[in-house]
Amino acid sequence: GKELIADALHHFRGDGKPFIKVNCAALTATLLESELFGHEKGAFTGADSRKVGRFEAASGGTLFLDEVSEIPRETQVKLLRVLQERVIERVGSHEPIPVDLRLIAASNKSLEDEVKAGRFREDLWYRLNVIDIRVPPLRERRGDIAVLVRHFLEGHSRANGKSEPELTGA
């Protein structure tokens, strides 16, 4: 649901700019920093070439950070700097690189609760919380289940050259 909403917000512009997605929970702290900000050749063991990060790749478009609550506090500081100054620095470099993008952040946890528990920076939460879109879990939107089932059946049927089965029952 979160990614579909982010995709819709990005495509609402209709400008064909990049839409880059990052699942922050799927990456270790070190890998996340390199993925977000990129790195220079020789910045760490295995960095055999320069790598453009996701912020730089999304410049001009949209960057979607899913599970933003899982970003380690050290990286949260760097994310806050990007939001305030609109520049990044690749790992292993001190050269500022300007970025201009729309950032969409999502979490399955309440960031407000994470701030109260000391796991998420309050200043970063205020920067991210410009427009708050709350999507209730599917268990609270039972009416959406039939719509979703029809959508996935239609797509599966079309992809496999089959006619869509008829749904019965409630």
HELIX and SHEET records of a PDB file:
HELIX    1   1 LYS A    2  PHE A   12  1                                  11    
HELIX    2   2 CYS A   24  ALA A   26  5                                   3    
HELIX    3   3 ALA A   29  PHE A   37  1                                   9    
HELIX    4   4 ARG A   54  ALA A   58  1                                   5    
HELIX    5   5 VAL A   68  GLU A   70  5                                   3    
HELIX    6   6 ARG A   73  GLU A   85  1                                  13    
HELIX    7   7 LEU A  111  LYS A  116  1                                   6    
HELIX    8   8 GLU A  122  LEU A  128  1                                   7    
HELIX    9   9 LEU A  138  GLU A  140  5                                   3    
HELIX   10  10 GLY A  143  ALA A  159  1                                  17    
SHEET    1   A 3 PHE A  19  ASN A  23  0                                        
SHEET    2   A 3 THR A  62  ASP A  66  1                                        
SHEET    3   A 3 ARG A 102  ALA A 106  1                                        
SHEET    1   B 2 GLY A  38  HIS A  39  0                                        
SHEET    2   B 2 LYS A  51  VAL A  52 -1                                        
SHEET    1   C 2 VAL A  87  ILE A  88  0                                        
SHEET    2   C 2 ILE A  97  PRO A  98 -1                                        
END                                                                             
